Amino acid sequence: MSEKHTVGVVARLVGVSVRTLHHYDEIGLVTPSDRTPGGYRSYSDADVERLHRVLTYRELGFPLEEIAALLDDPDVDALAHLRRQHALLSERIDRLHEMAAAVEKMMEARSMGIQLTPEEQNEIFGDNWPGEEYAAEAEERWGDTDAWKQSQQRSAKMSKEDWKRIKAEGDAFEASLAQAMADGVEPGSDRANALAEEHRAGIERFYDCDHAMQVNLAEMYLADDRFRRHYDDVAPGLAQYVRDVIVANAEQQ
């Protein structure tokens, strides 16, 4: 036997206002099938099921007039309605996932201080750019430091053309490091020290970096497999060489 529900109970059950239920009744969209002895609306289980269908279509953006036509179509049974709603909800979920992914990309860019779209980031840094992977970790480790704050402030002012130039200069500098290693340039020599200072100047685009901080970065290039792999992909053994060049230069300061 179908259970009867008052308008207040149904409103709480489905999460809409009593006023909304009254409106649906007035336009014939969801009309309670009975009345209490006192003349109040009384909803059956079937009424509540119809109300759920209405709310699902509303969530999907359908106007009330179209919902009424869909629900009252004699050629469409309840199972067909459920299949249609399931398909529409799946499409919306897929779309929301795409939107969430786009927002996450924007959050990653903002956390790095980079004012670029995800497409621009891929264009400049390539599909395998590791910056997004480091963003949350970097903020967790250094988010309360002056260096992080400086980096955020300075990066926020950089344009797409600035980032293109920085990427090109970085690639050229890494090629110079690899060439110096291939030429047998010893850490601590004038040429190696000049490269160490060029490295430090590149860091100082983003935040103030003294020699002690630069040495900490150099040690991280070896300790963190991601950084080691980045340099060693340019030339095998380059991560160790960069570290040795930076440390040797700092020891002479």
N, C-alpha and C positions, 0 to 999 in steps of 0.2 A: 504493500500500500504506500502511495506517495506521501511523503511528509510535507506538511504545510509550514510556511515561514512568513513571518511578518516583514513588513517593508524595512524596519530597522535592522532586523537580523540579516536580511539579504544585503543591505547596504554594507554592513560590517563584513559580511562573508566575502563579497567580491571587491570591496575597496572603493566604492563610489558613494556619493552623497544620496540621501533620501530625495533631495530635490531632483537629481538626475533620474532616479527611478520614476518619480512622478512625471517627468517630462517624457520619458520613454513610453509610459502608459498613455499619456495624452495624445501622442502621435501614432499610437498603435504599434510601436516597435516591439516592446515587451509588455504585454498586458497580463496582469496577474489573473489566474484562472478562477479565483474564488474571492470571497469576502468573509470576514469574520462576522459573528452575530452583531457586533457593534458597528459594522459597515466599513471596517478597515481592510486594506488590500492584503491578500493572502496568496503567497507564491508557492507553486508546486515544485517538485524536483525538475520537472520538464521546463518550467518557466525559468528556473535558475540556469539550467543547461543552455537555454536559448540566450539568456543574458550573457553567459560566458562567451558564446559565439559572437554576439554583438560587440563585446569589449575587445575581443581578439581582432575583429575587422577594424574597429576604431583605432586600435594600436597600430595597425598597418596603414592607417591613413584614409580609409574608405569613408565617404560621407554617409550620413544616416539614411538618406533616401536609397542609395545603392545597396546598403546593407539590408534594408527591408526587402528589396527586390531579390537579393541573393537568397535570403532565408526563406522567402515565401515562394520560391520557384518550385513548382510541383515536379519538375523533371530532375531535381537535385535532391538526393537523400542525405541523411545525416552523415553517413560515412564519407560521401563525396565532399561534403562541407569540411570535414576534418582533414581530408587529404589536401584539399585546396589550401586550407589555413596552414597546414604543416609545410607545404611547399613555399608559401609566401613568407612564413616565419623563417624558414631555412635561408631563403634569399636575403632577408633582412639581416639575419645573423652573419652571413658571409660579408655583407656590405659593412656591418658594424665592425667586424674583424679587420677589414681593410682600413676603415677609418681609424681604428685603434692603433694599427701598425703605423699609419701616417703620423698620428699624434706622438707615438713613441719616438719616431725618427726626429720630430721637431724637438721633443724633450731632450733627446740625446745631443742634438746640435746646440740647444740653449745651455745645457750643462757644460758643454765644452767652450761656451762663449762664442761659438761660430754662428754668424748670422747668414747661413746659407740653407737653401732647400736641400732635401736628401738627394735630388737629382744633381744639383750643383756640387755637392760633396763627392758623389761618385765620379762626376766629370773630372774634378780636380785631383782627387786622391786615389781614384780607382776603386773597383768593386771590393778589393781586399784591404782597404784602408782600416787599420786597427783602432783608430781614434774612438769610435763608438764603444768598442770593447773595454777601453780604459776609462771611459768617462765616469761611470758610477764609482768605480774603484778609486780613481784619482780624487774625486770629491770626498769620498769617505776617508781617505788617508790624509789629504792635505787641505780639506775644505775650510779649516779654521786658521790657515796660515796666511800671512801677508802675501806670499808668492802666489797663492791661489787667487786671492782677491785682485792682485795686479793683473794676473793672466786673464781673468774674466773681464776686467775693465778694458784692457788693451785689445783683446780679441774682439770684443763687441763693436769696436770702431773700425774693424778691418772689412774691406769690401771683397767682392769676388775676385777682382783683379789683384788685390793685395795677396790673397791666398794663392792665386795662380803663381805669382812671383815668388812667394815663400816656398812653394812646392818645387819650382824649377831651381831655385837657389839651393834648396836642400839636396836635390838629386845631384846637382853639380858638385856640391861639397862632399857628398859621400863618394862620388867618383874620384875626387882628389885624394880622399883618405885611402881608397883602395889602390890608387896609383902610387902613393907614397909607400904603402906597405909592400907593393910589388917591387918598388925601386930600392927597398932595403933601408929606408930612412929610419934612423934610430930614434926612439922616444928620448926626449931631452935635447935633441938637436935643434938648431934654429928653425929649420923647415917644419919639424914636428911641433915645436912650440907655437909657431905661427898658425898651424892648423888647429891646435888646442884653443888658441885665442879666438879664432874664427868660429869655432864651435860655441864658445861661451857667448860671443856677440849674438849668435843666432838665438840662443836661449834668452838673452836679455831683450829680445823683441817683445817677449811675453812677461817676464818678471826679472827683477834684480837678481843676479847670480854671481856670487863671489867664487873664489877658487875652491873653497871648502864645499860649497853646495854643488859645484861642478863635479868634484870628485865623488860625491854621493850619487850623483846621476850616473857617472861612469861605472861605479860599482853595481848599480842597478842594471846596467846594460848586460852585465854578465849574470847576475843573480836571477833575472827575470827571463825565462825562456823565450818570451815573445819578442823582447828587445834583441836578445842574442840572435834569434832567428832572422830578425829584420836585417841586421848588419851582416850576418853571415850569408844571407841570400845575395847581398851585393858582391861579397867576396869571402870565401871561407877563411875564418880566423879574424875577420875584421872587427868583431865585437871586442875581442881580447886586445887587439892592436889599439883601438880607439881608447879603451880604458887605460892602457899603458901610456899612451901619448898624453892624456889628460893628467894622469897622476904625476908623471915626470915633470910636466910643465908647472903644476901646482907646487911641487917640492922646491922649485927654483925661485918661487915668489917670496 
